Amino acid sequence: MEAALFNREPEFPRWLPGLGPDSEGNTHQTNAWIYETNREQSWSKVYQNWREGFLRFLESGEGISEKDLLDAGRYPWLKGYALAFILLASYDHHQEHLEKLLAWLREHGDKKTAR
């Protein structure tokens, strides 16, 4: 979103060596890396970092014109996808994790509270 907002090439975060940001085949490896990177931090700090980043992502999207969001050829680095697809995919990704988290809390939450 920031790349589109500032009309520049995207700068991807530093993932595992040799692992690109779109490497869906390495989901478990990526998730393990994220867990190890954050596991010493408190939940409130991890949540705060996520929330700030996600709000920045959404605010960046708000600054992009509807025309540019929907134009599939506007950003060559998206390889034919419209930028709006990134917003929708991010929503779907977060919804999937939310559903898994809620299911886990339903199964384990009461047990932890009861102790």
N, C-alpha and C positions, 0 to 999 in steps of 0.2 A: 504494500500500500504506500509506504513512504517513497519507494522508487517512482511510482506513478505520480504521487503528489508533487514530488520535486523534479519530475521529468529526467530521471537518470537511471542507470542500470541498477538492478537490485544488489544489495550486499547481504549475502546469506550468512547466518551465524556459523560459527566454527563447530561443526559436528565431529563425530568420530573420524579419525584419519581415514580417508578414502571413501567416506560415506556422504553422499550428497543429501541435500535437504528434502528431496523428493523420492528417496529410496524406500519405497513401501515394502520391499522384500526384506528389509532389515528392521522391521518394527520392534521386535523384541530387543534387539541390540540397542536401538535408539532409546526405547523406554528404560532399559537397564542403565544406560548412561545418564539419562535425566534423573532417575532415582538416586544413583550414586552421587551425582553432582549436588543434589539438594537434600539428601537425607539427614545431614547434620543440622540443618536449619529448622527452626520452629515452623509448625503449620501456618501460623499467622504470617510469618515472613514469606514463606513460599506462596501463600495465597495473595499477599500484598503485591509481590513481584509479578505474579500471573495477572492479577487484576489491572495493575498499571499498564502492563504491556498490551493486554487485550483492549483496554479502553483507548490506548494510543492507536492501536490498529483500527478500531472503529472510527475514531475521530479523523484519522487519515482518510478513510473511505468517504466520510462526509464532505471532505474538501475536494473531492474529485467530481467533475461534472457527470451527469447521467449519461451523456453521449460517450464520454471516455470510459465509463464503467461498462457500457454495453457493446462497445466496438471491439469485436474479436481480433481485428488486425492492428489495433492501436499500439500494443506493447509486444514487440517481437519475442521477447524472452518468455512470454506466456504460450508460445507455440500454437497460436490459433485459438486460445481460450480467451474469453472476455474477462476482464478484471472482476466483474460481478460474480463470476464462478468462484473466485477465491473467497469472496465474502460468504457465499452459500456453502462452500466446502468447509470453511472454518466453523460456521454454525453447526453443520452436520457433525463435524469432528467433536466439538464441545458437547453437543447433545448426546452423542454416543457415550462419551466418558461420564456425563452426568447420570445417564440411565444406569451404567455399571456401578457408579458410586452409590446411588440410591439403593440399588439391589443389595450391594454389600452391606450398607448401613441397616437395611431391613433384616438381613441375616445375622449380622454380628453386633450391631449397635446396642441392642438391649443387653447382650451378654457383657459387653464392656462396661455399661452403665451400672449393671447389677453388682459389680465387684466392689 
